[in-house]
Amino acid sequence: MPTRRQCAVIPFVTINGKPHILLITSRETGRWVLPKGWPKKGRPLHKQAKREAFEEAGVVGRVGRTKLGHFSYAKQLKNGKSVTCKVEVYPMQVKTQYLTWPEKQERKQNWLPPQKAAALVAEKDLSLLLKSFNPKKFEA
């Protein structure tokens, strides 16, 4: 089966000069993930990823247009089958975190330093991306 493409953001803030990354739980398995979703025709990936960040995590901010990298994972579909997804990841400096958002009741969230966030995710390539994350060049 061919690989399907998704897009995601690494939502971050800087607290006392140190970056913190927002992880959320997936709806199906409860594992720690980034806000991500399927591309929409005619919409740039970084803009779709920004939309997913609001819907899944209630955060908005400035998204970098250049992807940081990618990771792959096996997504379980509703029909029971599994498909490999390649997720392209963009940085997003969070400006606002809302009290309510579309998927608030379906997910948990946690702000963590990059090393701790990297230790919680299941995907090795995502863990490496989080460990090497440097927000300096993305901050306004």
BELLINMO-V813350 format. One record per backbone hydrogen bond with DSSP energy under -1.0 kcal/mol. CO is the residue of the C=O (numbers start at 1). NH is the residue of the N-H. Records with the same first field share a line. If there is no record, write none. Layout:
CO: NH  NH
//
This chain:
4: 86
6: 88
7: 37
8: 90
10: 92
11: 22
12: 94
13: 20
15: 18
18: 15
20: 13
21: 112
23: 110
24: 33
31: 26
33: 24
35: 9
37: 7
40: 43
44: 48
45: 49
46: 50
47: 51
48: 52
49: 53
50: 54
51: 55
52: 56
53: 57  59
54: 58
55: 103
58: 98
60: 95  96
62: 93
69: 89
71: 87
73: 85
75: 83
77: 80
81: 77
83: 75
84: 4
85: 73
86: 6
87: 71
88: 8
89: 68
90: 10
91: 64
92: 12
93: 62
96: 60
101: 104
103: 106
108: 25
110: 23
112: 21
113: 117
114: 118
115: 119
117: 121
123: 127
124: 128
125: 129
126: 130
127: 131
128: 132
135: 138  139
//
